Amino acid sequence: MIYTFVASSCNFDALIYTFVALSCNFDALIYTFVASSCNFDALICTFVASTCNKVALICTFVVLQQLPENPVET
């Protein structure tokens, strides 16, 4: 299953959701959320369950502030 949602406006929100199920009950989940505005919020979350038993969860959240368009040297 691959699901993609995109909403474009003054604030751009892009949602990309990917789910992959493989043999041996292997479930791989990759979830990415990006919101771009004056403040940029990026959420990348990856869930991987492998070897039918082992479970690994990696989740990263990044917030970047918009840089000034005309930085002033001091």
C-alpha positions as YAML, in Angstrom:
chain: A
units: angstrom
residues:
- id: 1
  name: MET
  ca: [0.00, 0.00, 0.00]
- id: 2
  name: ILE
  ca: [1.36, 3.37, -1.00]
- id: 3
  name: TYR
  ca: [-0.58, 6.44, 0.07]
- id: 4
  name: THR
  ca: [0.36, 9.98, -0.82]
- id: 5
  name: PHE
  ca: [-1.40, 13.16, 0.24]
- id: 6
  name: VAL
  ca: [-0.37, 16.64, -0.83]
- id: 7
  name: ALA
  ca: [-2.02, 19.91, 0.14]
- id: 8
  name: SER
  ca: [-0.68, 23.08, -1.43]
- id: 9
  name: SER
  ca: [-1.49, 26.52, -0.03]
- id: 10
  name: CYS
  ca: [0.30, 29.37, 1.73]
- id: 11
  name: ASN
  ca: [1.40, 26.64, 4.11]
- id: 12
  name: PHE
  ca: [2.58, 23.58, 2.22]
- id: 13
  name: ASP
  ca: [1.80, 20.26, 3.84]
- id: 14
  name: ALA
  ca: [3.06, 17.09, 2.24]
- id: 15
  name: LEU
  ca: [2.26, 13.70, 3.67]
- id: 16
  name: ILE
  ca: [3.89, 10.59, 2.28]
- id: 17
  name: TYR
  ca: [2.91, 7.29, 3.86]
- id: 18
  name: THR
  ca: [4.37, 4.03, 2.67]
- id: 19
  name: PHE
  ca: [3.61, 0.59, 4.03]
- id: 20
  name: VAL
  ca: [5.35, -2.52, 2.79]
- id: 21
  name: ALA
  ca: [4.62, -6.06, 3.92]
- id: 22
  name: LEU
  ca: [7.04, -8.76, 2.85]
- id: 23
  name: SER
  ca: [7.31, -12.49, 3.41]
- id: 24
  name: CYS
  ca: [8.07, -14.07, 6.77]
- id: 25
  name: ASN
  ca: [5.66, -11.56, 8.37]
- id: 26
  name: PHE
  ca: [8.11, -8.73, 7.67]
- id: 27
  name: ASP
  ca: [6.49, -5.35, 8.16]
- id: 28
  name: ALA
  ca: [8.28, -2.19, 7.09]
- id: 29
  name: LEU
  ca: [6.69, 1.16, 7.77]
- id: 30
  name: ILE
  ca: [8.12, 4.41, 6.46]
- id: 31
  name: TYR
  ca: [6.27, 7.59, 7.41]
- id: 32
  name: THR
  ca: [7.37, 11.05, 6.34]
- id: 33
  name: PHE
  ca: [5.68, 14.32, 7.16]
- id: 34
  name: VAL
  ca: [6.89, 17.66, 5.89]
- id: 35
  name: ALA
  ca: [5.35, 21.01, 6.72]
- id: 36
  name: SER
  ca: [6.98, 24.05, 5.15]
- id: 37
  name: SER
  ca: [6.09, 27.55, 6.28]
- id: 38
  name: CYS
  ca: [7.85, 30.35, 8.17]
- id: 39
  name: ASN
  ca: [8.91, 27.55, 10.49]
- id: 40
  name: PHE
  ca: [9.95, 24.30, 8.83]
- id: 41
  name: ASP
  ca: [8.91, 21.15, 10.64]
- id: 42
  name: ALA
  ca: [10.13, 17.83, 9.31]
- id: 43
  name: LEU
  ca: [9.11, 14.55, 10.86]
- id: 44
  name: ILE
  ca: [10.71, 11.34, 9.66]
- id: 45
  name: CYS
  ca: [9.64, 8.16, 11.38]
- id: 46
  name: THR
  ca: [10.71, 4.69, 10.30]
- id: 47
  name: PHE
  ca: [9.51, 1.43, 11.77]
- id: 48
  name: VAL
  ca: [11.14, -1.83, 10.79]
- id: 49
  name: ALA
  ca: [10.34, -5.30, 12.07]
- id: 50
  name: SER
  ca: [12.72, -7.87, 10.70]
- id: 51
  name: THR
  ca: [13.75, -11.49, 11.20]
- id: 52
  name: CYS
  ca: [10.13, -12.21, 12.20]
- id: 53
  name: ASN
  ca: [11.04, -11.27, 15.77]
- id: 54
  name: LYS
  ca: [13.42, -8.33, 15.96]
- id: 55
  name: VAL
  ca: [11.79, -4.91, 16.12]
- id: 56
  name: ALA
  ca: [13.59, -1.66, 15.47]
- id: 57
  name: LEU
  ca: [12.09, 1.81, 15.75]
- id: 58
  name: ILE
  ca: [13.82, 4.92, 14.47]
- id: 59
  name: CYS
  ca: [12.07, 8.25, 14.81]
- id: 60
  name: THR
  ca: [13.58, 11.64, 14.02]
- id: 61
  name: PHE
  ca: [12.01, 15.06, 14.46]
- id: 62
  name: VAL
  ca: [13.68, 18.15, 13.08]
- id: 63
  name: VAL
  ca: [12.63, 21.75, 13.44]
- id: 64
  name: LEU
  ca: [14.37, 24.42, 11.39]
- id: 65
  name: GLN
  ca: [13.61, 28.09, 11.70]
- id: 66
  name: GLN
  ca: [13.45, 30.18, 8.59]
- id: 67
  name: LEU
  ca: [16.66, 32.11, 8.04]
- id: 68
  name: PRO
  ca: [16.36, 35.89, 7.62]
- id: 69
  name: GLU
  ca: [16.15, 36.90, 4.00]
- id: 70
  name: ASN
  ca: [18.57, 39.77, 4.50]
- id: 71
  name: PRO
  ca: [20.97, 38.98, 7.34]
- id: 72
  name: VAL
  ca: [22.63, 42.03, 8.82]
- id: 73
  name: GLU
  ca: [26.33, 41.81, 9.64]
- id: 74
  name: THR
  ca: [27.31, 43.19, 13.02]
...
